């Protein structure tokens, strides 16, 4: 019997598939701006303490991080440390079955390094598109601390 169902709020990233890369980056980073506001202010239905967000692709957060000022970045750090926001490890939706082990490791390096420098843990790497599941994936991700 199923006792609990968890929903993972996030947006899906298809750079270059749904639109030109620059348009997708703009749209996705604008969504992060809205999510930041919801995470801090809440809504009528959700208090800020209960609002959660999962950042599916690290490249979106990287672009957001590089184009935002100190105050939004400081707020995002707090949300990442508290666990209200989760940054997934993969830069994009990687075709893992085509990648060498070194490429798999490199694909999570930015997110993991940011987590170490800002004192939050990158716990997972999301594959929710056409990519397969390479058997070397756990061996490439586990040394980075990615468990899921």
C-alpha positions in Angstrom: 0.0 0.0 0.0 1.3 3.5 -0.9 1.4 5.7 2.2 3.0 8.8 0.8 3.5 10.4 -2.6 6.0 13.1 -3.0 5.7 15.7 -5.8 8.9 17.4 -7.1 8.2 20.9 -8.3 10.5 21.8 -11.1 10.6 23.0 -14.7 12.0 20.8 -17.6 14.9 22.2 -19.6 15.2 21.5 -23.3 17.9 23.9 -24.6 17.6 24.3 -28.3 14.7 21.9 -28.7 11.8 24.0 -27.5 13.3 27.3 -28.6 16.7 28.9 -29.3 19.1 28.5 -26.4 19.1 32.2 -25.5 15.3 32.3 -25.3 15.2 29.1 -23.1 17.9 30.5 -20.8 15.9 33.8 -20.4 12.6 32.0 -19.8 14.1 29.6 -17.3 16.1 32.2 -15.4 12.9 34.4 -15.2 11.1 31.4 -13.7 13.9 31.1 -11.1 13.3 34.8 -10.3 9.6 34.0 -9.7 10.5 30.9 -7.6 12.9 33.0 -5.5 10.0 35.4 -4.8 7.6 32.5 -3.9 10.3 30.9 -1.7 10.8 34.1 0.3 7.3 35.6 0.3 5.1 32.5 -0.1 1.6 32.6 -1.5 -1.9 32.4 0.0 -1.7 28.6 -0.2 1.9 28.1 0.8 4.0 29.7 3.5 7.6 30.4 2.5 8.8 27.6 4.9 6.8 24.9 3.0 7.6 26.0 -0.6 10.2 23.8 -2.3 11.9 23.9 -5.7 14.1 21.5 -7.6 16.5 23.0 -10.2 16.7 20.3 -12.8 19.6 21.5 -14.8 22.7 23.2 -13.3 23.3 25.2 -16.5 20.1 27.1 -15.9 21.2 27.9 -12.3 24.7 28.8 -13.5 23.3 31.3 -16.0 21.0 32.7 -13.3 23.9 32.9 -10.8 26.1 34.7 -13.3 23.5 37.3 -14.3 22.0 38.2 -10.9 23.3 40.6 -8.2 24.6 39.9 -4.7 21.2 40.1 -2.9 19.3 37.4 -5.0 22.4 35.2 -4.9 22.6 35.6 -1.1 18.9 34.6 -0.9 19.5 31.6 -3.2 22.4 30.4 -1.0 20.2 30.5 2.0 17.5 28.5 0.2 20.0 25.9 -1.0 21.6 25.5 2.4 18.2 25.1 4.1 17.0 22.5 1.5 14.1 24.5 0.3 15.9 24.5 -3.1 17.7 21.5 -4.5 20.2 21.9 -7.2 20.5 18.8 -9.4 24.0 17.8 -10.5 23.8 17.5 -14.2 24.4 20.5 -16.4 21.8 19.4 -18.9 19.8 16.3 -19.8 22.8 14.2 -20.7 22.8 11.2 -23.0 24.6 9.1 -20.4 25.0 6.0 -22.5 27.1 8.0 -25.0 29.4 9.6 -22.3 32.8 8.4 -21.1 33.2 8.2 -17.3 35.3 11.4 -17.4 32.4 13.2 -19.2 29.9 11.9 -16.6 32.0 13.2 -13.8 32.6 16.6 -15.6 28.9 16.9 -16.2 28.3 17.4 -12.4 31.4 19.2 -11.5 30.1 22.8 -11.6 27.1 22.1 -9.3 29.2 20.0 -6.9 31.9 22.6 -6.7 29.4 25.4 -6.1 27.8 23.2 -3.4 31.2 22.8 -1.7 32.0 26.5 -1.9 28.6 27.6 -0.5 28.2 24.8 2.0 25.2 22.9 0.5 24.9 19.3 -0.7 24.1 18.3 -4.3 22.2 15.1 -3.5 20.8 14.1 -6.9 21.1 14.2 -10.6 17.9 14.2 -12.6 17.4 12.3 -15.9 13.8 12.8 -16.9 14.0 13.0 -20.7 15.2 10.7 -23.5 18.5 9.8 -22.0 19.3 6.3 -21.0 21.0 5.1 -17.9 24.7 4.2 -18.3 25.9 1.5 -16.0 28.9 3.7 -15.1 26.7 6.4 -13.8 26.7 5.4 -10.1 30.5 5.0 -10.1 30.9 8.5 -11.7 28.5 10.3 -9.4 29.1 8.7 -6.0 32.6 10.2 -5.6 31.0 13.6 -6.0 28.6 12.9 -3.2 25.6 12.4 -5.4 23.3 9.7 -3.9 20.2 9.9 -6.0 
